[in-house]
Amino acid sequence: MKHALIRLFVLVGVLALRTGLAAAPTPAPLPEPVLVVGPTVIAFAPVVSAAELEHLTNNAIALDDFAHYLAESRPCLVASGVVLHEVHGSQIRTRQGSRIASFNTGAASAFGYYLVAPGRKAKILRGVHTSADLVTAASAYFSIPISAPCAASK
């Protein structure tokens, strides 16, 4: 009886392996690292599904605000020499020389901005910020002047 149970467990295990039932889930591929060679802002947002957009969930509404303010601040940041990237997902990777750093944005609904420059510790701004707030924070972190119209835009 004991040997019969062992054979049964082995048979079940073999069948599970052959049918893929016991296969571990495939991890999501890591995003490509963002190359950091100067002042860089990586805006991060969750992946929002079509269903969320259609039903105007909180994430969908926040994503609309996020995209609006980011579009407003882009010309100001770029004109000041800041490279701007946008990442959707919960993982950010940066490359400075041969060093790759990873940052997990946290919750699946996380919005924010990852400010980084060579030789400096990154600064994380959480939440959706107005264009004026983002440009002002970038100006302070990178110690670069931002023209008055950019800092005052809303």
C-alpha positions in Angstrom: 0.0 0.0 0.0 2.8 2.4 0.9 4.6 1.8 -2.4 1.3 2.3 -4.3 0.9 5.8 -2.8 4.4 6.7 -3.6 4.0 5.6 -7.2 0.7 7.6 -7.4 2.4 10.8 -6.1 5.2 10.3 -8.6 2.8 9.8 -11.4 0.8 12.9 -10.5 4.0 14.9 -10.3 5.2 13.7 -13.7 1.8 14.4 -15.3 1.8 17.9 -13.8 5.2 18.6 -15.2 4.3 17.4 -18.7 1.1 19.4 -18.9 2.7 22.5 -17.5 0.5 22.6 -14.4 3.5 22.7 -12.1 5.4 25.3 -14.1 6.3 28.5 -12.2 4.9 31.7 -13.6 7.2 33.5 -15.9 8.4 36.7 -14.3 7.8 40.0 -16.2 10.8 41.1 -18.2 12.8 43.9 -16.6 12.4 47.3 -18.3 15.4 48.7 -20.3 17.5 50.9 -18.1 17.3 54.7 -18.6 20.7 56.1 -19.4 21.6 58.9 -17.0 24.3 61.3 -18.3 22.8 64.5 -17.0 19.8 65.9 -15.2 17.0 63.3 -15.7 13.4 63.1 -14.7 11.7 59.7 -15.0 7.9 60.2 -14.7 6.3 56.9 -13.5 2.7 55.8 -13.7 0.8 52.6 -13.4 -0.3 50.6 -16.3 -4.0 51.5 -16.8 -6.2 49.1 -18.6 -8.7 49.9 -21.3 -11.5 48.9 -18.9 -10.2 51.4 -16.3 -10.1 54.1 -18.9 -13.6 53.3 -20.1 -15.0 53.3 -16.6 -13.1 56.4 -15.5 -11.6 54.8 -12.5 -9.4 56.9 -10.1 -6.3 55.6 -11.9 -7.7 56.7 -15.2 -8.5 60.2 -14.0 -5.1 60.5 -12.3 -3.4 59.3 -15.5 -5.2 62.0 -17.5 -4.0 64.7 -15.0 -0.5 63.2 -14.9 -0.2 63.2 -18.8 -1.6 66.8 -18.9 0.9 68.2 -16.4 3.8 66.3 -17.8 3.0 67.6 -21.3 2.9 71.2 -19.9 6.2 70.8 -18.1 8.1 69.0 -20.9 9.1 72.1 -22.9 10.3 73.9 -19.7 12.4 70.9 -18.5 13.9 70.2 -21.9 14.8 73.8 -22.5 16.6 73.8 -19.2 18.7 70.7 -20.2 16.7 68.1 -18.3 16.1 64.8 -20.1 12.5 63.6 -19.5 11.4 59.9 -19.7 8.0 58.4 -19.0 7.7 54.8 -17.6 4.5 52.8 -17.1 4.8 50.0 -14.6 6.2 49.4 -11.1 9.9 49.1 -11.9 12.4 51.8 -12.9 16.0 50.9 -13.9 18.8 53.5 -14.5 22.2 53.1 -15.9 25.1 55.4 -15.0 28.3 54.1 -16.7 28.4 50.4 -15.9 26.2 50.7 -12.8 22.5 49.7 -13.1 20.2 50.7 -10.3 16.6 49.6 -9.8 13.7 51.3 -8.1 10.4 49.8 -7.3 7.7 52.5 -7.4 5.6 50.7 -4.8 1.9 50.2 -5.1 0.4 49.3 -8.5 -1.4 52.6 -8.5 1.8 54.7 -7.9 2.3 57.9 -9.7 5.4 60.1 -9.3 8.7 61.4 -10.5 12.3 60.0 -10.1 14.8 62.8 -10.3 18.4 61.8 -10.8 21.7 63.1 -12.0 25.2 61.6 -12.2 26.8 61.4 -8.8 23.7 62.4 -6.9 21.3 60.4 -4.8 17.9 60.2 -6.6 14.9 62.2 -5.3 11.4 60.7 -5.5 8.3 62.9 -5.8 5.2 60.8 -5.1 1.8 61.5 -6.6 0.7 63.7 -9.5 2.2 67.1 -9.4 1.2 70.2 -11.4 3.6 71.4 -14.0 4.6 74.4 -11.8 5.3 72.1 -8.9 7.4 69.6 -11.0 9.4 72.3 -12.7 10.1 74.0 -9.4 11.2 70.7 -7.7 13.4 69.9 -10.7 15.0 73.4 -10.6 15.8 73.0 -6.9 17.1 69.4 -7.2 19.3 70.0 -10.2 20.2 73.6 -9.2 19.3 74.9 -12.6 17.4 78.1 -13.4 14.0 77.8 -14.9 12.5 80.8 -16.7 9.6 82.6 -15.0 6.9 81.6 -17.6 7.8 77.9 -17.1 7.7 78.0 -13.3 4.5 80.0 -13.3 2.6 77.7 -15.8 -0.3 75.8 -14.3 
